[in-house]
Amino acid sequence: MKTVKPLLRSLFIPTMLFLGACGCCEEVVVPPPPPPPPVVVLPGLGDVFYDFDRSELRADAVGQLRTNANWMAANTANVIVEGHCDERGTSEYNLALGERRANSARDYVINLGIAPARLKAVSYGEEKPFADGHTEEAWAENRRAHFVAE
């Protein structure tokens, strides 16, 4: 046993150097991330924007929702209303706020005469921001209800 320990010690260092040298010659190539899936935006439909921490419709939102309802009355496409928030607040709170925003826009369009079966409300909270950045301008663009094809 006494002769085995010095032998193992004498082999350990060269073995580690050899193994370390084997891995350093090749460069690791990381493939680029896949492009994001295309977002289908129906022409004639626009986004509705909200104030901070609110789900009530603003005056400018009412006009856009009337335009969206007129477009839907003239076309047969089903629409998903996506509720979005800015990055402030917890994920759980933003998902609930996004749901309230999507439902407020959906309910208004239904009250204008569009069949409820043609509209579906979904909340993404803060998960799919439209504008990058940590400024009030970026946050204002992310507080929205977005209309997309189903």
Secondary structure, DSSP 4 states (H G I P E B T S, - for coil): -TTHHHHHHHHHHHHHHHHHHHTSSSPPPPPPPPPPPPP---TT---EE--TT--SPPHHHHHHHHHHHHHHHH----EEEEEE--S-S-HHHHHHHHHHHHHHHHHHHHHTT--GGGEEEEEEETSS-SS-SSSHHHHHHHSEEEEEE-
